[in-house]
């Protein structure tokens, strides 16, 4: 049970500690599929089916792959009984009419689901290798993967189609500069090292939230 990550997150959600949202079945970029509404619908519906299977409840929210939105997606999300979704910052900032509170308050779409925009400052903390968590050398390196580290001979039984390298999810190195040589990741080192990243994150987000409340 200790290795059942999905169950651990499900229990946290059931306890009211967090809300987990659904996403598209294969991370298909939905605006590119706008000429194929049946494909868009399948991405949304199958993604929601997977959510139900894993978490035993209906999803309320939906993360659009790459935060990409196009006209008509609100209808498909409403059909799937989704109440809200996340899109990229400019998708709300440039909306017509312009939102009163910029990205700091959701806007309702004509079909019903509310649109939340990704916050740029929070995004920097979570994704930027220069100023955010991913740049901290104590964390695991996302891009250094066994699928590109080992020889083709060793990987041959696991590659399909043959000879095509891909991410395996097996990552043994930590963030330690942009050089090819990386230090091995050690999760025990992470827990031993005091970190103030959650404090920094909340401190950066709080002023924007307070200004919105005013």
C-alpha positions in Angstrom: 0.0 0.0 0.0 2.9 2.4 0.7 3.7 2.4 -3.1 0.1 3.0 -4.2 0.4 6.7 -5.1 -3.1 7.0 -6.6 -4.6 5.7 -3.4 -2.6 8.1 -1.3 -3.9 11.1 -3.3 -7.4 9.7 -3.3 -7.4 9.5 0.5 -6.1 13.1 0.8 -8.9 14.2 -1.5 -11.5 12.2 0.4 -10.3 13.9 3.6 -10.8 17.3 2.1 -7.1 18.2 2.0 -7.0 18.9 -1.8 -9.0 18.7 -5.0 -7.7 16.6 -7.9 -9.0 17.5 -11.4 -9.3 15.6 -14.6 -7.5 16.2 -17.9 -7.6 14.9 -21.5 -7.0 11.2 -22.2 -3.7 11.5 -24.0 -2.8 15.2 -23.4 -4.1 16.0 -26.9 -3.8 19.7 -27.7 -7.5 20.4 -28.1 -7.3 23.6 -30.3 -5.5 21.5 -32.9 -8.5 19.1 -32.9 -11.2 21.8 -33.4 -12.0 20.4 -36.9 -12.5 17.0 -35.3 -15.1 17.6 -32.5 -15.5 13.8 -32.1 -11.8 13.6 -31.2 -12.0 16.5 -28.8 -15.0 14.9 -27.1 -13.2 11.6 -26.8 -10.2 13.3 -25.2 -12.5 14.9 -22.6 -14.8 11.9 -22.0 -12.1 9.2 -21.7 -10.1 11.5 -19.4 -13.1 11.8 -17.1 -13.6 8.0 -17.3 -10.1 7.5 -16.1 -10.6 9.9 -13.3 -13.7 8.1 -12.1 -11.8 4.8 -12.2 -9.0 6.1 -10.1 -10.7 8.3 -7.6 -14.3 6.9 -7.4 -16.1 10.2 -7.9 -17.1 12.7 -10.6 -14.5 15.3 -11.5 -15.4 18.9 -11.0 -12.4 20.6 -12.7 -10.5 20.0 -15.9 -6.9 21.0 -16.9 -6.8 21.8 -20.6 -3.6 20.2 -22.1 -1.0 23.0 -22.4 -3.8 25.3 -21.2 -5.0 25.6 -24.8 -8.6 26.8 -25.4 -10.7 27.2 -28.5 -14.3 28.2 -29.3 -16.7 25.4 -28.4 -14.7 23.6 -25.8 -16.9 25.0 -23.1 -19.8 23.1 -24.7 -17.9 19.8 -24.6 -16.8 20.4 -21.0 -20.5 21.2 -20.0 -21.6 17.9 -21.7 -19.1 16.1 -19.4 -20.7 17.8 -16.4 -17.4 19.7 -15.6 -17.9 22.9 -13.6 -14.6 24.6 -14.3 -11.3 24.4 -16.2 -7.9 26.1 -16.5 -6.6 27.9 -19.5 -3.5 30.0 -20.2 -3.2 33.5 -18.9 -3.8 35.4 -22.2 -6.9 33.3 -22.8 -8.6 35.3 -20.0 -6.7 38.5 -20.1 -7.7 39.1 -23.8 -11.2 37.8 -23.4 -14.2 39.9 -24.6 -15.5 41.5 -22.6 -12.3 42.0 -20.5 -12.5 40.4 -17.0 -13.0 42.8 -14.2 -10.4 41.1 -12.0 -7.9 40.1 -14.7 -6.8 36.5 -13.9 -7.6 36.6 -10.2 -11.3 35.7 -10.5 -13.0 33.1 -12.8 -15.2 34.0 -15.7 -18.2 31.9 -16.7 -18.4 30.7 -20.3 -21.6 30.9 -22.4 -22.1 27.1 -21.9 -21.7 27.3 -18.2 -18.3 26.0 -16.9 -16.1 28.7 -15.2 -12.7 29.5 -16.7 -9.7 30.0 -14.4 -6.5 31.4 -15.9 -3.0 30.2 -15.0 -1.2 32.7 -12.8 2.2 33.8 -14.3 4.0 34.3 -11.0 2.9 30.9 -9.6 3.8 29.3 -12.9 7.4 30.7 -12.6 7.7 29.2 -9.1 6.6 25.8 -10.3 8.1 25.5 -13.8 11.0 27.9 -14.2 14.5 26.3 -14.1 15.9 29.8 -13.4 13.8 31.0 -10.5 11.5 28.2 -9.4 11.5 24.8 -7.7 12.9 23.0 -10.8 16.1 24.9 -10.5 16.8 23.8 -7.0 19.7 21.2 -7.1 18.0 19.1 -4.4 15.2 18.1 -6.8 15.2 15.3 -9.4 16.0 16.3 -13.0 12.9 15.8 -15.1 14.6 15.8 -18.4 17.5 13.4 -17.6 15.8 10.0 -18.4 17.0 6.4 -18.6 15.5 6.2 -22.1 18.3 8.5 -23.4 21.0 7.5 -21.0 21.4 3.8 -21.7 22.6 2.1 -24.9 20.2 1.2 -27.6 21.2 -2.5 -27.1 20.1 -2.4 -23.4 16.9 -0.5 -24.3 15.9 -2.6 -27.4 13.3 -4.8 -25.6 11.5 -1.7 -24.3 11.5 0.5 -27.4 8.6 0.5 -29.8 8.9 1.2 -32.6 12.4 -0.2 -32.5 15.2 2.3 -32.3 13.0 5.2 -31.2 14.1 6.5 -27.9 11.5 8.0 -25.5 11.0 9.0 -21.9 10.6 6.0 -19.6 9.9 7.9 -16.4 13.0 6.4 -14.8 15.1 9.3 -13.8 18.2 8.8 -11.5 19.8 12.2 -11.5 19.1 15.5 -9.8 19.3 19.1 -11.0 22.9 19.9 -10.8 23.7 22.4 -13.6 23.4 22.4 -17.3 26.3 20.1 -17.9 26.0 16.6 -19.2 27.4 15.1 -15.9 24.7 15.1 -13.2 24.8 14.0 -9.6 22.6 11.1 -8.6 19.2 12.0 -7.0 18.8 11.1 -3.3 15.3 11.6 -1.9 16.6 11.2 1.6 18.7 14.3 1.1 15.6 16.2 0.2 13.8 15.3 3.4 16.9 16.1 5.5 17.4 19.5 4.0 15.2 22.2 5.5 13.3 24.0 2.7 11.4 27.3 2.7 9.9 26.9 -0.8 6.3 26.6 0.4 6.7 29.8 2.5 8.2 31.6 -0.5 5.4 30.4 -2.7 2.6 31.6 -0.4 4.4 34.9 0.2 4.5 35.6 -3.5 0.9 34.7 -4.1 -0.6 36.4 -1.1 -0.3 40.1 -2.4 -2.1 39.2 -5.7 -4.9 37.5 -3.8 -5.3 40.4 -1.3 -5.5 42.9 -4.1 -8.3 40.9 -5.8 -10.3 40.7 -2.6 -10.2 44.5 -2.3 
